[in-house]
Amino acid sequence: MVARILFACAECETALIWPVDSEPQCSDHLVAVNDGNFAEARDCDGNPVYVVHPESNWRLVLDGGGKARCPQGHKVGEAVELVPASPAYLALRRDRVVERKMRGRV
């Protein structure tokens, strides 16, 4: 079985995103990703982020301002629109989440 990555809040370790492929797409800027994939990139402020498709959301909570939080309220990233009329993508700050390699089911 192929290893997958599960992203969790760095503060409380609550799982946030359904497991995604273990091999990231690499980019210097935010890129669109398919459901089940993720990319390593930098946001507009130069912070390293993981970009995931909104359909990968499991327990992540988006507030009215587009801030992404874990169920405990810790800020872990934000929703971003990459092009007009596209769905928002989730940009998770690498310093605010941890990644866990997994095998098997959640």
C-alpha positions as CSV (number, residue, x, y, z in Angstrom):
1,M,0.0,0.0,0.0
2,V,1.3,3.5,-0.9
3,A,2.2,5.9,1.9
4,R,0.0,9.0,2.3
5,I,0.4,12.2,4.2
6,L,-2.1,13.4,6.8
7,F,-1.8,17.1,8.0
8,A,-2.5,18.0,11.6
9,C,-2.4,21.1,13.8
10,A,1.0,21.6,15.2
11,E,-0.4,22.7,18.6
12,C,-3.0,20.1,19.4
13,E,-2.3,17.5,16.7
14,T,-5.9,17.3,15.5
15,A,-6.0,15.8,12.0
16,L,-7.2,18.4,9.5
17,I,-6.9,17.0,6.0
18,W,-7.8,13.7,4.5
19,P,-4.6,11.8,3.6
20,V,-3.1,13.0,0.3
21,D,-0.4,11.6,-2.0
22,S,3.0,11.5,-0.3
23,E,4.9,13.1,-3.2
24,P,4.3,16.9,-3.3
25,Q,4.3,19.1,-6.4
26,C,6.9,21.8,-5.9
27,S,6.5,25.4,-6.8
28,D,7.8,28.8,-5.9
29,H,4.3,30.2,-5.9
30,L,0.8,29.0,-5.1
31,V,-0.5,26.5,-7.7
32,A,-3.8,24.6,-8.2
33,V,-3.8,21.0,-7.1
34,N,-6.2,18.1,-7.7
35,D,-8.1,16.5,-4.8
36,G,-5.8,14.0,-3.2
37,N,-2.6,15.9,-4.0
38,F,-0.7,18.7,-2.4
39,A,2.0,21.2,-3.3
40,E,4.8,22.8,-1.4
41,A,5.0,26.5,-2.2
42,R,5.3,30.0,-0.7
43,D,2.4,32.4,-0.1
44,C,2.3,36.0,-1.1
45,D,4.2,36.9,2.1
46,G,7.0,34.4,1.4
47,N,5.9,31.9,4.1
48,P,6.3,28.2,3.2
49,V,2.9,26.6,2.8
50,Y,1.3,23.3,1.8
51,V,-1.4,23.9,-0.8
52,V,-4.3,21.4,-0.7
53,H,-7.6,21.1,-2.6
54,P,-10.7,22.2,-0.6
55,E,-12.2,18.7,-1.2
56,S,-9.4,17.3,0.9
57,N,-10.8,19.1,4.0
58,W,-11.7,16.8,6.9
59,R,-11.8,18.7,10.2
60,L,-10.4,22.1,9.1
61,V,-12.7,25.0,9.9
62,L,-12.8,28.1,7.7
63,D,-14.1,31.2,9.4
64,G,-15.9,34.0,7.5
65,G,-12.7,35.8,6.7
66,G,-11.1,32.8,5.0
67,K,-8.8,31.9,7.9
68,A,-8.3,28.2,8.3
69,R,-8.4,26.9,11.9
70,C,-8.3,23.5,13.6
71,P,-11.4,22.6,15.6
72,Q,-9.7,23.9,18.7
73,G,-9.4,27.4,17.1
74,H,-5.6,27.4,16.3
75,K,-4.9,29.3,13.1
76,V,-3.2,27.0,10.6
77,G,-3.6,28.8,7.3
78,E,-6.1,30.4,4.9
79,A,-8.2,29.8,1.9
80,V,-6.8,31.5,-1.3
81,E,-8.2,32.0,-4.8
82,L,-5.6,31.4,-7.4
83,V,-7.5,32.7,-10.4
84,P,-10.9,34.4,-10.6
85,A,-13.9,32.1,-10.7
86,S,-11.9,29.1,-9.4
87,P,-12.6,27.4,-6.1
88,A,-10.5,28.5,-3.2
89,Y,-7.5,26.4,-2.3
90,L,-6.3,25.8,1.2
91,A,-2.8,27.1,2.0
92,L,-1.6,25.6,5.3
93,R,1.4,27.2,6.9
94,R,4.2,24.7,7.3
95,D,5.1,26.1,10.7
96,R,1.5,25.7,11.9
97,V,0.9,22.1,10.8
98,V,2.7,18.8,11.1
99,E,2.7,16.0,8.5
100,R,2.3,12.3,9.4
101,K,3.2,9.6,6.9
102,M,0.5,6.9,7.0
103,R,-0.2,3.5,5.6
104,G,-3.6,2.0,5.4
105,R,-6.9,3.6,6.5
106,V,-7.6,6.5,8.7
